[in-house]
């Protein structure tokens, strides 16, 4: 994988994804045991951010430092303002050995990859969030006592956003049963769904789109995300009306009939009133909790913070795989 970009899991085979997960488990074990081989020593990495971040920035920086890399965080560049994307990519490719981008358009990260000449990693765009899905798959493999290809995974909420897209791709690649539980208007796109159903014929996976909450029966994982993504802040009234029946609560977990069902969320989550956004929504709409209840978020079923930690380990695996010969 040395020299390759990491823009979407569509570009990676099931075997390659399994290799990345195995490498992530290896580097996680190394860190837990105080082993830091510094395989990226003298490598320079730049992180380009259009959107705010906690986990993505911290995961990339910590992973890079653990492996001996030098990391630049860049959120005030001239990219797209006084300098074209192509010119910026060519300049950064002369300075850096790897580039991360977190922003809006998928086209931006693709242009960086086309013109920089170094590996480019997608830290989130409006279409895909592949580093998050790698972390999710690693977390499931750690907490669900069955092979990934036997896992029933349910994504609840806005299933046509970047997380809905990326999780459907990841589950299809791994031969999992992926269920999107959402109002029909928020189902994943027809083209991507059809493509993933074709892939499932090879991997043994299954794709289900449903509006019926009862279809969570038998689920191993219930996963949700915020109802309004960055850049859609004018849609709160519309999304609350659509998605309130799909809030993850104890009743939904009970409907799985699986006492060990796991709850996952890519974070941040609006499960209480301890955020400015949460308080604003409460003042406007009277909701104390949005996509998940505080009870479920803090329950023994919740593995959200293990999931968050795994962003660091899987991102480290991606950087090592694309910048070194570790998987050769």
Backbone torsions as a table, in degrees:
resi	resn	phi	psi	omega
1	UNK	NA	-2.9	-176.7
2	UNK	-57.6	131.7	177.9
3	UNK	89.7	-6.5	-177.4
4	UNK	-86.0	157.4	173.6
5	UNK	-87.9	164.5	175.9
6	UNK	-130.9	83.4	-173.3
7	UNK	-103.9	-31.8	179.0
8	UNK	-162.4	149.2	177.8
9	UNK	-68.2	-11.7	174.2
10	UNK	-59.0	-27.9	-176.3
11	UNK	-83.2	-4.7	-174.4
12	UNK	-118.4	140.2	179.3
13	UNK	-78.3	161.4	174.6
14	UNK	-54.0	-41.1	179.5
15	UNK	-64.6	-39.1	178.6
16	UNK	-66.8	-37.9	177.1
17	UNK	-64.7	-41.4	177.2
18	UNK	-62.7	-37.6	176.5
19	UNK	-62.8	-41.8	178.8
20	UNK	-64.8	-39.3	178.9
21	UNK	-66.4	-40.0	178.1
22	UNK	-65.5	-40.0	177.7
23	UNK	-65.7	-39.1	177.9
24	UNK	-62.4	-42.1	177.8
25	UNK	-63.1	-37.5	179.3
26	UNK	-65.2	-48.5	-177.0
27	UNK	-70.7	-28.7	175.0
28	UNK	-64.4	-43.5	178.1
29	UNK	-64.9	-39.3	177.5
30	UNK	-60.3	-46.8	-178.4
31	UNK	-63.3	-41.8	-179.6
32	UNK	-61.7	-28.2	-178.4
33	UNK	-100.0	11.8	175.7
34	UNK	72.5	25.7	179.9
35	UNK	-101.3	120.7	-177.8
36	UNK	-130.8	88.2	-175.2
37	UNK	-69.1	-14.3	179.7
38	UNK	52.9	54.2	-178.8
39	UNK	-75.3	-7.2	176.9
40	UNK	-112.1	23.4	179.3
41	UNK	-59.7	136.5	-177.6
42	UNK	70.1	10.4	171.8
43	UNK	-91.9	144.0	178.6
44	UNK	-115.7	131.4	-175.9
45	UNK	-125.7	138.1	175.6
46	UNK	-118.0	138.4	179.2
47	UNK	-111.8	113.0	-179.5
48	UNK	-97.9	121.2	-175.3
49	UNK	-124.5	121.1	167.7
50	UNK	-97.8	-29.0	-179.2
51	UNK	-107.5	152.4	177.1
52	UNK	-68.0	163.6	-173.2
53	UNK	-163.9	148.8	165.4
54	UNK	-116.0	-67.2	-173.6
55	UNK	-64.8	-43.4	-175.1
56	UNK	-63.9	-49.3	179.5
57	UNK	-62.4	-48.9	-176.2
58	UNK	-64.9	-37.5	180.0
59	UNK	-66.0	-46.0	179.4
60	UNK	-64.9	-43.6	-178.5
61	UNK	-64.9	-48.0	-177.7
62	UNK	-65.2	-42.4	178.5
63	UNK	-61.4	-42.4	178.9
64	UNK	-64.9	-45.4	179.8
65	UNK	-63.0	-41.4	178.8
66	UNK	-55.7	-35.3	-176.8
67	UNK	-96.3	10.4	173.7
68	UNK	88.5	6.4	-178.8
69	UNK	-79.4	161.1	171.4
70	UNK	-105.1	131.8	-170.1
71	UNK	-121.9	131.9	174.8
72	UNK	-111.7	126.7	173.3
73	UNK	-96.5	123.4	-172.8
74	UNK	-130.0	109.5	179.6
75	UNK	-122.4	3.6	-177.3
76	UNK	-131.5	38.8	-179.1
77	UNK	-76.7	174.3	176.3
78	UNK	-88.6	5.1	-175.9
79	UNK	-57.6	120.1	178.6
80	UNK	80.5	-4.6	179.5
81	UNK	-105.5	-73.6	177.6
82	UNK	-103.6	-6.6	-178.4
83	UNK	-137.0	137.9	-178.1
84	UNK	-69.3	160.6	175.7
85	UNK	-59.2	-42.9	-179.0
86	UNK	-61.4	-46.6	-178.9
87	UNK	-65.8	-41.2	178.3
88	UNK	-60.6	-44.2	-179.6
89	UNK	-60.6	-42.5	-178.4
90	UNK	-67.1	-37.4	177.4
91	UNK	-66.7	-50.1	-177.0
92	UNK	-64.1	-33.0	177.9
93	UNK	-65.1	-24.2	176.0
94	UNK	-78.9	-27.9	-176.7
95	UNK	-91.3	-34.6	-166.3
96	UNK	-121.0	156.1	178.9
97	UNK	-95.4	-11.1	177.9
98	UNK	-161.2	148.2	-176.4
99	UNK	-131.1	128.1	171.3
100	UNK	-105.7	141.7	176.4
101	UNK	-130.1	131.7	173.5
102	UNK	-129.1	116.1	-177.3
103	UNK	-169.6	-146.6	-171.6
104	UNK	-96.1	-67.7	-169.3
105	UNK	-84.0	133.8	172.5
106	UNK	-61.6	-32.5	179.3
107	UNK	-58.2	-33.9	-178.6
108	UNK	-64.6	-48.9	-178.7
109	UNK	-67.1	-31.4	177.5
110	UNK	-69.2	-38.2	176.9
111	UNK	-68.4	-38.2	175.2
112	UNK	-59.8	-42.8	179.8
113	UNK	-66.2	-37.8	-177.5
114	UNK	-66.8	-36.2	-169.0
115	UNK	-110.5	-11.5	-173.1
116	UNK	-82.0	-32.1	-178.3
117	UNK	80.2	7.2	176.9
118	UNK	-131.4	163.1	178.7
119	UNK	-59.4	135.5	177.9
120	UNK	-120.1	135.2	-176.3
121	UNK	-119.4	134.6	179.9
122	UNK	-85.9	110.3	177.2
123	UNK	-89.0	-4.2	172.5
124	UNK	149.2	132.8	167.1
125	UNK	-134.2	178.9	179.7
126	UNK	-63.8	-22.7	-177.4
127	UNK	-96.7	-39.2	-169.7
128	UNK	-140.3	153.2	174.7
129	UNK	-141.1	69.1	-170.0
130	UNK	-68.7	-31.8	179.6
131	UNK	-67.8	-31.9	177.1
132	UNK	-66.1	-41.4	-177.4
133	UNK	-67.9	-36.5	174.0
134	UNK	-58.6	-44.1	177.6
135	UNK	-62.3	-39.3	179.5
136	UNK	-64.1	-43.4	-179.7
137	UNK	-65.1	-40.0	176.8
138	UNK	-62.5	-42.6	-178.5
139	UNK	-64.8	-42.3	177.6
140	UNK	-61.7	-43.8	-179.0
141	UNK	-63.0	-27.5	179.5
142	UNK	-81.1	-28.5	-169.4
143	UNK	-113.4	-16.6	179.2
144	UNK	-107.5	121.8	-171.1
145	UNK	-83.6	59.8	174.6
146	UNK	-162.9	157.9	178.3
147	UNK	-60.5	151.9	-179.1
148	UNK	-55.1	-36.9	-176.5
149	UNK	-74.2	2.5	173.6
150	UNK	-113.0	5.4	-175.7
151	UNK	-86.6	133.5	171.1
152	UNK	-98.3	114.7	-173.9
153	UNK	-112.7	127.5	-179.6
154	UNK	-118.5	120.7	173.4
155	UNK	-99.6	126.6	-173.9
156	UNK	-115.1	129.0	173.5
157	UNK	124.7	-132.0	-178.5
158	UNK	-83.2	89.1	-170.8
159	UNK	-82.4	-0.1	178.1
160	UNK	-106.4	14.8	177.1
161	UNK	-89.4	-176.2	-175.8
162	UNK	-61.8	-33.9	178.4
163	UNK	-73.2	-41.9	176.5
164	UNK	-58.4	-45.6	177.9
165	UNK	-59.3	-52.0	-172.2
166	UNK	-68.8	-37.2	178.4
167	UNK	-69.0	-38.0	176.3
168	UNK	-62.1	-42.3	178.1
169	UNK	-62.7	-49.4	-178.4
170	UNK	-60.9	-42.6	179.8
171	UNK	-66.5	-41.7	178.5
172	UNK	-62.8	-42.3	179.4
173	UNK	-61.4	-36.1	-177.1
174	UNK	-91.0	3.6	177.6
175	UNK	73.3	26.9	-178.0
176	UNK	-89.6	164.8	171.6
177	UNK	-90.8	109.5	-179.5
178	UNK	-102.6	123.3	175.2
179	UNK	-115.8	126.2	171.4
180	UNK	-98.9	114.6	179.0
181	UNK	-104.9	108.1	-171.4
182	UNK	-164.3	161.8	167.8
183	UNK	-63.4	148.9	-172.8
184	UNK	-56.0	-34.1	-178.7
185	UNK	-66.8	-15.3	179.9
186	UNK	-114.1	20.3	172.1
187	UNK	-66.0	155.2	173.5
188	UNK	-58.6	157.7	-179.5
189	UNK	-59.5	145.4	-175.8
190	UNK	-62.8	-39.8	-177.4
191	UNK	-64.9	-48.3	179.9
192	UNK	-65.8	-40.4	179.3
193	UNK	-60.7	-45.1	179.6
194	UNK	-62.4	-40.6	179.9
195	UNK	-64.3	-40.5	-179.8
196	UNK	-71.7	-32.6	175.9
197	UNK	-66.4	-35.1	174.6
198	UNK	-65.2	-42.2	177.9
199	UNK	-61.8	-38.7	-178.7
200	UNK	-61.3	-25.8	177.2
201	UNK	-63.8	-25.7	179.1
202	UNK	-92.3	-35.4	-173.9
203	UNK	-94.4	-13.4	-177.5
204	UNK	87.8	5.7	179.5
205	UNK	-76.5	179.9	-179.2
206	UNK	-149.1	140.2	178.7
207	UNK	-118.1	125.1	176.5
208	UNK	-125.0	130.3	173.4
209	UNK	-113.8	126.3	-174.4
210	UNK	-148.8	151.1	172.3
211	UNK	-102.4	-2.9	-172.2
212	UNK	-93.7	114.1	-177.9
213	UNK	-60.9	-28.5	179.9
214	UNK	-62.5	-17.7	-178.8
215	UNK	-74.7	3.3	172.5
216	UNK	-76.9	-7.4	-178.4
217	UNK	-53.5	129.8	178.7
218	UNK	85.4	2.2	-177.7
219	UNK	-67.8	143.2	172.1
220	UNK	-93.7	-28.5	-177.9
221	UNK	-137.0	132.2	168.3
222	UNK	-111.8	123.9	-173.7
223	UNK	-126.5	135.3	173.7
224	UNK	-138.6	170.6	-180.0
225	UNK	-140.8	172.7	178.5
226	UNK	-60.3	154.7	-177.6
227	UNK	-80.8	-22.4	-177.9
228	UNK	-128.8	116.9	-178.4
229	UNK	-81.1	165.2	177.4
230	UNK	-59.3	131.4	-177.4
231	UNK	96.5	-5.2	-179.1
232	UNK	-119.3	28.1	-171.4
233	UNK	-63.8	-13.1	178.0
234	UNK	-85.3	4.2	-173.4
235	UNK	-107.5	13.3	-176.1
236	UNK	-59.2	-47.4	-177.2
237	UNK	-60.3	-44.8	-179.5
238	UNK	-64.0	-45.6	-176.2
239	UNK	-70.9	-37.3	178.3
240	UNK	-61.5	-43.8	178.8
241	UNK	-61.3	-42.0	-178.3
242	UNK	-72.7	-39.5	-165.5
243	UNK	-106.3	-8.1	178.9
244	UNK	-55.5	-37.9	177.2
245	UNK	-66.3	-11.4	-177.4
246	UNK	-109.3	14.4	175.2
247	UNK	-62.7	136.6	179.8
248	UNK	-79.8	115.2	178.6
249	UNK	-132.4	-178.6	-177.5
250	UNK	-61.4	-36.2	179.1
251	UNK	-59.7	-42.5	179.9
252	UNK	-64.1	-42.5	177.4
253	UNK	-61.5	-40.2	179.2
254	UNK	-64.1	-33.6	-180.0
255	UNK	-65.6	-19.8	177.0
256	UNK	-68.7	-22.9	-174.7
257	UNK	59.3	27.1	178.8
258	UNK	-126.3	102.7	-177.8
259	UNK	-63.1	-19.0	-179.6
260	UNK	-100.0	11.8	179.9
261	UNK	-56.0	141.4	-178.3
262	UNK	-103.2	140.1	174.3
263	UNK	-103.1	133.1	-179.3
264	UNK	-132.1	152.5	-179.5
265	UNK	-157.5	135.7	-177.6
266	UNK	-75.4	-15.5	177.1
267	UNK	68.2	150.3	2.8
268	UNK	-73.8	160.5	-176.6
269	UNK	-125.4	142.5	177.7
270	UNK	-102.3	76.0	-175.9
271	UNK	-105.7	-1.1	179.3
272	UNK	-155.9	-165.4	-178.0
273	UNK	-107.6	24.5	-176.0
274	UNK	-92.5	18.7	175.6
275	UNK	-130.6	156.5	177.5
276	UNK	-62.0	-40.5	179.0
277	UNK	-65.3	-44.8	179.6
278	UNK	-59.3	-42.5	179.6
279	UNK	-67.9	-37.6	178.8
280	UNK	-64.5	-43.0	178.5
281	UNK	-65.0	-38.8	178.3
282	UNK	-62.9	-43.5	-179.4
283	UNK	-66.0	-32.5	-177.0
284	UNK	-88.4	-41.0	-171.4
285	UNK	-118.6	-7.2	177.7
286	UNK	78.5	14.6	-179.9
287	UNK	-94.8	125.7	176.0
288	UNK	-86.6	-23.0	179.6
289	UNK	-137.1	147.7	178.3
290	UNK	-110.4	-101.7	-168.0
291	UNK	-69.1	-19.5	179.2
292	UNK	-148.1	144.9	177.1
293	UNK	-76.0	153.1	177.9
294	UNK	-61.2	-34.6	178.8
295	UNK	-58.4	-47.9	-179.6
296	UNK	-69.9	-42.6	-177.3
297	UNK	-57.6	-37.8	-177.0
298	UNK	-97.0	6.6	-173.7
299	UNK	-79.1	171.0	176.9
300	UNK	-67.8	-17.4	178.1
301	UNK	-75.5	-19.9	-172.7
302	UNK	-81.5	129.6	177.7
303	UNK	-123.6	30.2	-171.5
304	UNK	-66.7	-30.2	-176.9
305	UNK	-85.0	-28.4	168.3
306	UNK	-63.4	-41.3	177.7
307	UNK	-60.7	-44.1	179.6
308	UNK	-63.5	-43.6	178.0
309	UNK	-59.0	-38.1	-175.7
310	UNK	-68.8	-13.3	171.3
311	UNK	-56.8	-43.1	-177.9
312	UNK	-63.0	-45.5	-174.9
313	UNK	-71.3	-39.8	-179.4
314	UNK	-73.1	-35.5	175.7
315	UNK	-65.2	-39.4	176.4
316	UNK	-60.6	-41.1	179.0
317	UNK	-63.2	-41.8	179.3
318	UNK	-63.0	-44.8	-180.0
319	UNK	-63.6	-44.4	179.8
320	UNK	-64.5	-42.0	-177.4
321	UNK	-65.7	-34.7	-174.9
322	UNK	-95.4	-10.4	-179.0
323	UNK	-116.1	-8.4	-178.1
324	UNK	-135.4	179.5	178.8
325	UNK	-95.3	19.7	-170.3
326	UNK	-60.3	-28.7	-179.1
327	UNK	-99.2	3.9	178.7
328	UNK	-74.5	NA	NA
